[in-house]
Amino acid sequence: MVIGPSVLKSGAMSTELVLRHGDGRVRVTFQHAPVWERGVEPGSCPPQGLKLFRTVVSKEKLRAITEDTEGTIQGPPTAEEEKSNPPQSGNPKFFRPVPPFFWHAKWSGTSWTWGPQTGDRGWAIQEMDEVDSWHGRPAGDATGTWSLRLPGGILIQCPRVIVGGNAGICRLAWMPEDEGMPGTSNDGGTAKLLRVEASVSALEPVISDDDENMMVGFYPPSLGSLRSDIMEKVGELEGQTLEDRERASEGYVWDEEESESVSPMKEMTEEEKKKQIDELERSIKKDPRNALDF
């Protein structure tokens, strides 16, 4: 679910993404504030962009509030509570480590999209392709993306700055459950992956009817598109070792064909090494600051 984008009383823009699983949910609120280019006095002209200045992540549960043996009311989810009273299968576990390579797997499920022109659409996904697997690229797909990966299998992405004419993509991915371990109550359970992404536009100018060269204000921010996915793990990626998955989780891309075509480095002779050292010493002697480049 998405709420917004909407304009707050402070003039900032708020976009909220929500994912629910079992008796818990995760809410992420992105807030972008007006900003001006360097050298431009703020307020001297209309805002030239909206810059991210606050992100709020909320982990919430719908479990009944009970009173423990010491008479303490149990409220928000805590690590101590989950350890003493583990959630049942089908409910999320917020406080657990999730290795980054867990995101790289074969995922299957359903997808739902909305757009102002296309309306609501839904379809089944047998296997997610690499291009669509943005949850496995924590740094995002576009330059200027702010991202954060949190314990409990939470990944958030959004644009650092939103400008007029360019839509910004806000994303939230959540793995509320891992694969069931043998001998546990969740033995045989599959890992779950939930995703939501929203395209947000802002700072679209309102042109005067009397003068085409005069701007009289901005249109309210709008939601350009929305997509929500409900996935479960159906297998491991073929031909992917644990090391490959770990490297991919950190954003590294390794092309085997390209690696085969790379020629080995040529070893330097003693004469070439001495010549390189002499050039380095002369450069540092000329200006000591050159030593910082090495």
C-alpha positions as CSV (number, residue, x, y, z in Angstrom):
1,M,0.0,0.0,0.0
2,V,1.1,3.6,-0.6
3,I,-0.1,6.8,1.0
4,G,0.7,10.0,-0.8
5,P,2.6,11.7,-2.1
6,S,1.1,14.5,0.0
7,V,2.2,18.0,1.0
8,L,2.7,18.7,4.7
9,K,2.0,22.0,6.5
10,S,5.8,22.5,6.6
11,G,5.9,22.4,2.8
12,A,7.7,19.0,2.7
13,M,6.4,16.1,0.6
14,S,5.6,12.8,2.4
15,T,5.4,9.4,0.7
16,E,4.5,6.3,2.8
17,L,4.9,2.7,1.8
18,V,3.4,-0.1,3.8
19,L,3.8,-3.9,3.6
20,R,1.8,-6.4,5.8
21,H,2.5,-10.0,6.5
22,G,0.5,-12.1,9.1
23,D,0.1,-10.1,12.2
24,G,2.8,-7.6,11.5
25,R,3.6,-4.8,9.1
26,V,6.4,-2.4,8.1
27,R,5.8,1.2,7.3
28,V,8.4,3.5,5.7
29,T,7.8,7.3,5.3
30,F,10.1,9.3,3.0
31,Q,10.0,13.1,3.5
32,H,11.5,15.5,0.9
33,A,11.9,19.2,1.5
34,P,12.3,22.1,-0.9
35,V,15.9,22.8,-1.9
36,W,17.8,25.3,-4.2
37,E,20.9,25.0,-6.2
38,R,24.2,26.0,-4.7
39,G,24.6,29.8,-4.9
40,V,20.9,30.5,-5.1
41,E,19.4,32.2,-2.1
42,P,16.6,30.0,-0.6
43,G,13.3,31.6,-1.1
44,S,14.5,34.0,-3.8
45,C,12.8,31.8,-6.4
46,P,10.5,28.7,-6.5
47,P,12.1,25.5,-5.2
48,Q,14.4,23.8,-7.7
49,G,14.1,20.4,-6.2
50,L,12.9,18.3,-3.2
51,K,15.7,16.7,-1.2
52,L,15.4,13.8,1.2
53,F,15.8,14.9,4.8
54,R,14.0,12.4,6.9
55,T,13.1,8.7,6.7
56,V,11.0,6.9,9.3
57,V,10.8,3.1,9.5
58,S,8.2,1.6,11.8
59,K,7.9,-2.1,12.7
60,E,4.4,-2.9,14.0
61,K,2.5,-5.9,15.2
62,L,-1.2,-6.8,15.8
63,R,-0.5,-9.4,18.4
64,A,-2.7,-9.1,21.5
65,I,-1.3,-6.9,24.2
66,T,-0.8,-9.2,27.2
67,E,0.6,-9.0,30.7
68,D,3.6,-11.1,31.6
69,T,4.4,-12.8,35.0
70,E,6.0,-9.6,36.3
71,G,2.9,-7.5,35.5
72,T,4.5,-5.7,32.6
73,I,2.4,-4.8,29.7
74,Q,3.9,-6.0,26.4
75,G,3.6,-3.4,23.7
76,P,5.7,-2.8,20.6
77,P,7.7,-5.7,19.2
78,T,11.1,-6.2,20.9
79,A,14.0,-8.6,20.4
80,E,13.5,-9.9,24.0
81,E,9.9,-10.7,23.3
82,E,10.6,-12.5,20.1
83,K,13.3,-14.6,21.8
84,S,11.1,-15.6,24.7
85,N,7.9,-16.1,22.6
86,P,8.9,-16.8,19.0
87,P,6.2,-15.8,16.4
88,Q,4.2,-18.7,14.9
89,S,4.7,-19.7,11.3
90,G,3.0,-17.2,9.0
91,N,4.0,-14.2,11.2
92,P,7.1,-12.0,10.8
93,K,10.1,-12.1,12.9
94,F,11.4,-8.5,13.0
95,F,14.6,-9.0,15.0
96,R,16.8,-11.5,13.2
97,P,19.9,-11.4,11.0
98,V,19.4,-11.8,7.3
99,P,22.5,-12.5,5.2
100,P,22.6,-10.2,2.1
101,F,22.9,-13.2,-0.3
102,F,19.5,-14.5,0.9
103,W,17.9,-12.0,-1.4
104,H,19.4,-13.8,-4.4
105,A,17.1,-16.8,-5.1
106,K,14.4,-18.0,-7.4
107,W,11.2,-16.2,-6.5
108,S,7.7,-16.9,-7.7
109,G,4.3,-15.4,-6.9
110,T,1.9,-12.7,-7.9
111,S,2.2,-9.0,-8.9
112,W,-0.3,-6.2,-8.9
113,T,0.2,-2.8,-10.7
114,W,-1.7,0.4,-11.0
115,G,-1.3,3.3,-13.4
116,P,-3.5,6.3,-14.3
117,Q,-3.8,5.1,-17.8
118,T,-3.7,1.3,-17.4
119,G,-5.7,1.0,-14.1
120,D,-5.4,-2.1,-12.0
121,R,-3.6,-5.2,-13.4
122,G,-2.5,-8.4,-11.9
123,W,-0.6,-11.5,-13.1
124,A,1.4,-14.5,-11.9
125,I,5.2,-14.6,-12.0
126,Q,6.7,-18.0,-12.5
127,E,10.3,-16.8,-12.1
128,M,11.6,-13.3,-11.6
129,D,14.2,-12.2,-14.1
130,E,17.4,-10.5,-13.2
131,V,16.3,-7.0,-14.5
132,D,13.3,-7.1,-12.2
133,S,15.2,-8.3,-9.2
134,W,16.0,-4.8,-7.8
135,H,15.8,-6.2,-4.3
136,G,19.2,-7.8,-5.0
137,R,20.8,-4.5,-5.9
138,P,20.9,-2.6,-2.5
139,A,22.5,0.5,-4.0
140,G,19.6,1.0,-6.5
141,D,19.4,1.2,-10.3
142,A,19.8,5.0,-10.7
143,T,22.5,7.5,-9.8
144,G,21.5,9.5,-6.7
145,T,19.6,6.7,-5.0
146,W,19.6,6.6,-1.2
147,S,19.3,3.2,0.2
148,L,19.3,1.4,3.6
149,R,19.3,-2.3,4.5
150,L,18.0,-3.1,8.0
151,P,18.0,-6.2,10.2
152,G,14.9,-8.3,9.8
153,G,15.1,-8.4,6.0
154,I,14.2,-4.8,5.2
155,L,15.5,-2.9,2.2
156,I,14.5,0.7,1.3
157,Q,15.4,2.9,-1.6
158,C,14.4,6.4,-2.7
159,P,15.8,9.3,-4.7
160,R,18.0,11.7,-2.8
161,V,16.6,14.6,-4.9
162,I,13.4,14.9,-6.9
163,V,13.2,17.5,-9.6
164,G,10.4,18.6,-11.9
165,G,10.0,16.5,-15.1
166,N,11.7,13.4,-13.6
167,A,9.8,10.8,-11.6
168,G,11.4,9.3,-8.5
169,I,11.1,5.7,-7.5
170,C,10.5,4.9,-3.8
171,R,10.9,1.2,-2.9
172,L,10.4,-1.1,0.0
173,A,11.3,-4.8,0.1
174,W,10.8,-7.1,3.1
175,M,11.6,-10.7,3.8
176,P,9.4,-11.4,6.8
177,E,10.2,-15.1,7.0
178,D,13.1,-17.4,6.3
179,E,13.1,-21.0,5.2
180,G,11.9,-23.4,7.9
181,M,14.8,-25.1,9.7
182,P,14.5,-28.9,10.1
183,G,13.1,-29.9,13.4
184,T,11.4,-26.6,14.1
185,S,7.8,-25.6,14.1
186,N,8.3,-24.0,10.7
187,D,9.9,-27.1,9.2
188,G,9.2,-27.1,5.4
189,G,8.2,-23.5,5.3
190,T,9.4,-21.3,2.4
191,A,11.0,-17.9,2.6
192,K,8.7,-15.0,1.7
193,L,9.5,-11.8,-0.2
194,L,7.2,-8.7,-0.3
195,R,7.9,-5.7,-2.4
196,V,6.2,-2.4,-3.2
197,E,7.4,0.5,-5.4
198,A,5.8,3.8,-6.2
199,S,6.7,6.3,-8.9
200,V,6.4,9.9,-7.6
201,S,6.3,13.2,-9.5
202,A,6.5,16.7,-8.1
203,L,7.3,20.3,-9.0
204,E,5.3,20.2,-12.2
205,P,4.8,23.9,-13.0
206,V,1.4,25.6,-13.6
207,I,1.6,27.9,-16.5
208,S,-0.5,31.1,-16.7
209,D,-3.4,31.1,-19.2
210,D,-2.5,34.7,-20.1
211,D,1.3,34.4,-20.4
212,E,2.9,31.1,-21.5
213,N,6.2,32.3,-20.1
214,M,4.8,32.9,-16.6
215,M,4.6,30.2,-13.9
216,V,1.9,30.8,-11.3
217,G,2.6,27.8,-9.1
218,F,3.1,24.0,-8.9
219,Y,0.7,21.2,-9.4
220,P,0.3,18.9,-6.3
221,P,2.7,15.9,-6.2
222,S,1.2,12.9,-7.9
223,L,1.5,9.1,-7.9
224,G,2.6,8.0,-11.4
225,S,2.5,4.2,-10.9
226,L,2.4,1.6,-8.2
227,R,3.5,-2.1,-8.0
228,S,3.1,-4.6,-5.3
229,D,4.6,-8.2,-5.3
230,I,4.0,-11.2,-3.1
231,M,6.7,-13.8,-3.6
232,E,8.0,-17.0,-2.1
233,K,11.2,-18.8,-2.6
234,V,11.0,-21.8,-5.0
235,G,14.7,-22.6,-5.4
236,E,18.3,-21.5,-5.7
237,L,19.8,-19.7,-8.6
238,E,21.4,-22.1,-11.0
239,G,25.1,-21.7,-11.6
240,Q,25.5,-19.3,-8.7
241,T,28.0,-20.2,-5.9
242,L,27.7,-18.7,-2.4
243,E,30.6,-16.4,-3.2
244,D,28.8,-15.1,-6.4
245,R,25.6,-14.4,-4.5
246,E,27.6,-12.6,-1.8
247,R,29.4,-10.4,-4.4
248,A,26.1,-9.7,-6.2
249,S,24.5,-8.6,-2.9
250,E,27.1,-5.9,-2.5
251,G,26.5,-4.6,-6.0
252,Y,29.4,-6.2,-7.8
253,V,28.9,-7.4,-11.4
254,W,31.2,-10.1,-12.8
255,D,31.1,-11.1,-16.4
256,E,32.7,-14.5,-17.0
257,E,33.1,-13.9,-20.7
258,E,34.7,-10.6,-20.1
259,S,37.0,-12.1,-17.4
260,E,38.2,-14.7,-19.8
261,S,39.2,-12.0,-22.4
262,V,41.3,-10.0,-19.9
263,S,45.0,-10.6,-20.4
264,P,47.2,-11.2,-17.4
265,M,49.2,-8.3,-16.0
266,K,52.7,-8.1,-17.3
267,E,55.4,-8.3,-14.7
268,M,57.7,-5.3,-14.5
269,T,61.5,-5.8,-14.8
270,E,63.9,-4.5,-12.2
271,E,64.9,-1.7,-14.5
272,E,61.3,-0.6,-15.0
273,K,60.6,-0.8,-11.2
274,K,63.7,1.4,-10.5
275,K,62.6,3.9,-13.2
276,Q,59.1,4.1,-11.7
277,I,60.5,4.7,-8.2
278,D,62.8,7.5,-9.5
279,E,59.9,9.2,-11.2
280,L,57.9,9.0,-8.0
281,E,60.6,10.4,-5.9
282,R,61.1,13.3,-8.3
283,S,57.4,14.0,-8.3
284,I,57.2,14.1,-4.5
285,K,60.3,16.2,-4.2
286,K,58.8,18.7,-6.6
287,D,55.6,18.9,-4.6
288,P,55.1,16.8,-1.4
289,R,51.4,16.8,-1.9
290,N,51.9,14.4,-4.8
291,A,52.5,11.7,-2.2
292,L,48.8,11.8,-1.5
293,D,48.1,10.3,-4.9
294,F,49.9,7.1,-4.1
